[in-house]
């Protein structure tokens, strides 16, 4: 089992690549306003990753969790999405405790490769072959989002869907650089397997962060 690779004063400080207020572009909560916090650090190594500059946590400023929570609470949405990188490489318990005290909803986007820390209203599990999720995540995920690059990814998606709880929402999302090629296949697949939905990176179409 992987362990959190960085302590950062017990999560009281975190390597933050960026923070921004925007519209959620993917998955079940597409179209909702939220404050995004992108945590630096990831060792999963997906070849198609669109945020490879997040991989090295040492490249990003270490920010007090108190400051992150204060900024997040200043926006109207009352919702915070913690993403990465792989955010669970850091301990998120202290940060989410602050966010919950401020009455904010907390949303996590993770590969599930590291142990879960923090208090979450919603967990989006996006499993990667390079580092499959820990078994515990399958029962805790509210949403399963599988990135589709090629035909074999449909089998990977079904293998993961067989392990999540029955209430978990299922999404297939085309890898951005292959979307034109894969979208017709995704459409046909979801029509034949309607328990799945298609997720698109709508923020890229809208040209927003």
C-alpha positions as CSV (number, residue, x, y, z in Angstrom):
1,X,0.0,0.0,0.0
2,X,1.3,3.5,-0.9
3,X,1.7,5.9,1.9
4,X,1.5,9.7,1.9
5,X,4.8,10.8,0.6
6,X,4.9,14.2,2.2
7,X,3.9,15.5,5.7
8,X,3.9,19.3,5.3
9,X,3.4,19.8,9.1
10,X,0.6,17.3,9.3
11,X,-1.3,18.8,6.5
12,X,-1.3,22.3,8.0
13,X,0.6,23.4,4.9
14,X,0.1,22.0,1.4
15,X,1.9,22.3,-1.9
16,X,-0.6,24.2,-4.1
17,X,-0.1,24.4,-7.8
18,X,-3.1,26.7,-8.3
19,X,-6.4,27.8,-6.8
20,X,-9.3,29.3,-8.8
21,X,-13.0,29.8,-8.8
22,X,-14.7,28.3,-11.8
23,X,-17.4,25.9,-13.2
24,X,-17.0,22.2,-12.7
25,X,-16.4,20.8,-16.2
26,X,-16.5,17.1,-15.7
27,X,-18.6,14.2,-14.3
28,X,-21.7,14.3,-12.2
29,X,-21.4,17.9,-11.0
30,X,-20.8,19.4,-14.5
31,X,-22.0,23.0,-14.6
32,X,-21.8,23.8,-10.9
33,X,-19.7,26.6,-9.5
34,X,-16.9,25.6,-7.2
35,X,-13.5,26.7,-5.8
36,X,-10.8,24.5,-7.1
37,X,-7.6,23.7,-5.2
38,X,-5.0,21.8,-7.2
39,X,-2.5,20.1,-4.9
40,X,1.0,19.6,-6.3
41,X,2.5,16.1,-6.4
42,X,1.7,12.9,-8.4
43,X,3.7,9.8,-9.1
44,X,1.0,7.9,-11.1
45,X,2.6,9.0,-14.4
46,X,-0.2,8.9,-17.0
47,X,1.2,9.6,-20.4
48,X,-1.8,11.6,-21.5
49,X,-2.0,13.7,-18.3
50,X,-2.8,17.4,-19.0
51,X,-1.3,18.7,-15.8
52,X,2.1,17.1,-15.9
53,X,3.5,20.3,-14.4
54,X,1.7,19.3,-11.2
55,X,3.8,16.1,-10.7
56,X,6.7,17.5,-8.7
57,X,5.4,19.0,-5.4
58,X,8.7,20.8,-4.9
59,X,7.9,23.1,-7.8
60,X,4.9,24.6,-6.0
61,X,4.6,27.0,-3.1
62,X,3.7,25.5,0.3
63,X,0.6,27.3,1.5
64,X,-1.0,27.3,5.0
65,X,-4.3,25.4,5.0
66,X,-5.9,28.2,6.9
67,X,-5.3,30.6,4.0
68,X,-6.7,28.1,1.5
69,X,-9.9,27.7,3.6
70,X,-10.3,31.4,4.0
71,X,-10.0,32.0,0.2
72,X,-12.4,29.2,-0.5
73,X,-15.0,30.5,1.9
74,X,-14.9,34.0,0.3
75,X,-16.7,32.7,-2.9
76,X,-20.4,32.3,-3.3
77,X,-20.6,28.6,-4.3
78,X,-19.8,27.2,-0.8
79,X,-18.1,24.2,-2.5
80,X,-14.5,23.2,-2.8
81,X,-13.0,20.7,-5.2
82,X,-9.6,19.3,-4.2
83,X,-7.7,17.8,-7.2
84,X,-4.2,17.4,-8.4
85,X,-1.8,15.9,-9.3
86,X,-2.8,13.2,-6.9
87,X,-4.1,15.2,-3.9
88,X,-4.0,12.3,-1.4
89,X,-0.2,12.2,-1.6
90,X,-0.7,14.9,1.1
91,X,-2.7,14.6,4.3
92,X,-6.0,16.5,3.7
93,X,-7.6,15.9,7.1
94,X,-6.6,19.3,8.5
95,X,-7.7,21.3,5.5
96,X,-11.1,19.6,5.1
97,X,-11.7,20.0,8.8
98,X,-11.3,23.8,8.3
99,X,-13.5,23.8,5.3
100,X,-16.3,21.9,7.0
101,X,-16.1,24.3,10.0
102,X,-16.8,27.1,7.5
103,X,-19.8,25.2,6.2
104,X,-18.3,24.3,2.8
105,X,-19.1,21.2,0.8
106,X,-16.0,19.2,0.0
107,X,-15.4,17.3,-3.2
108,X,-12.3,15.1,-4.0
109,X,-11.0,13.9,-7.3
110,X,-8.5,11.1,-6.9
111,X,-7.0,8.0,-8.5
112,X,-7.5,6.2,-5.2
113,X,-3.9,5.0,-5.1
114,X,-3.2,6.5,-1.7
115,X,-5.1,6.1,1.6
116,X,-8.1,8.4,2.1
117,X,-7.7,11.4,4.4
118,X,-10.1,14.2,5.0
119,X,-13.9,14.7,5.3
120,X,-15.7,14.5,2.0
121,X,-19.2,15.1,0.8
122,X,-18.3,13.6,-2.6
123,X,-15.5,11.4,-3.9
124,X,-14.8,11.0,-7.6
125,X,-12.7,8.0,-8.2
126,X,-10.8,8.0,-11.5
127,X,-8.8,4.8,-11.5
128,X,-5.5,4.5,-13.4
129,X,-3.9,1.2,-14.6
130,X,-0.4,2.4,-13.5
131,X,-1.5,2.5,-9.9
132,X,-4.9,0.9,-9.3
133,X,-7.1,2.1,-6.5
134,X,-6.9,0.7,-3.0
135,X,-9.7,-1.7,-2.3
136,X,-11.3,0.6,0.3
137,X,-12.1,3.2,-2.3
138,X,-14.6,1.2,-4.2
139,X,-17.1,1.2,-1.4
140,X,-16.6,4.9,-0.7
141,X,-16.8,6.4,-4.2
142,X,-19.8,8.4,-5.1
143,X,-18.7,8.6,-8.8
144,X,-16.5,6.5,-11.0
145,X,-14.9,8.3,-13.9
146,X,-12.8,6.3,-16.3
147,X,-10.7,7.9,-19.0
148,X,-11.0,6.2,-22.4
149,X,-8.0,6.3,-24.7
150,X,-8.6,3.1,-26.6
151,X,-10.7,-0.1,-26.8
152,X,-9.1,-1.9,-23.9
153,X,-10.1,0.9,-21.6
154,X,-13.7,-0.2,-21.8
155,X,-12.8,-3.5,-20.2
156,X,-10.8,-1.6,-17.5
157,X,-13.9,0.5,-16.9
158,X,-16.1,-2.5,-16.4
159,X,-13.6,-4.2,-14.1
160,X,-13.7,-1.1,-11.8
161,X,-17.5,-0.7,-12.1
162,X,-17.9,-4.3,-10.9
163,X,-16.3,-3.2,-7.6
164,X,-18.0,0.0,-6.7
165,X,-21.2,0.3,-4.6
166,X,-24.6,0.2,-6.4
167,X,-25.3,3.9,-5.8
168,X,-22.0,5.0,-7.5
169,X,-22.5,7.0,-10.7
170,X,-20.6,5.7,-13.7
171,X,-18.9,7.9,-16.3
172,X,-16.8,7.3,-19.3
173,X,-14.7,10.3,-20.5
174,X,-12.7,10.5,-23.7
175,X,-9.0,11.4,-23.3
176,X,-8.9,15.0,-24.6
177,X,-6.4,14.5,-27.4
178,X,-8.3,11.5,-28.8
179,X,-11.9,12.8,-28.2
180,X,-12.8,13.1,-31.9
181,X,-11.8,9.5,-32.5
182,X,-13.2,8.0,-29.3
183,X,-16.5,9.9,-29.0
184,X,-18.4,7.9,-31.6
185,X,-17.2,4.7,-29.8
186,X,-18.3,6.1,-26.4
187,X,-21.7,7.1,-27.8
188,X,-22.3,3.6,-29.2
189,X,-21.0,1.9,-26.0
190,X,-23.3,4.0,-23.7
191,X,-26.3,3.3,-25.9
192,X,-25.5,-0.4,-25.5
193,X,-24.6,-0.1,-21.8
194,X,-27.0,2.6,-20.5
195,X,-25.9,2.4,-16.9
196,X,-22.9,4.5,-18.0
197,X,-22.9,8.2,-18.9
198,X,-20.5,10.2,-21.0
199,X,-18.5,12.9,-19.3
200,X,-16.9,15.6,-21.4
201,X,-14.3,18.2,-20.4
202,X,-16.8,21.0,-20.9
203,X,-14.5,23.6,-19.3
204,X,-12.1,23.2,-22.2
205,X,-15.0,23.8,-24.7
206,X,-15.9,26.9,-22.6
207,X,-12.3,27.9,-22.5
208,X,-12.3,28.4,-18.7
209,X,-9.9,26.9,-16.1
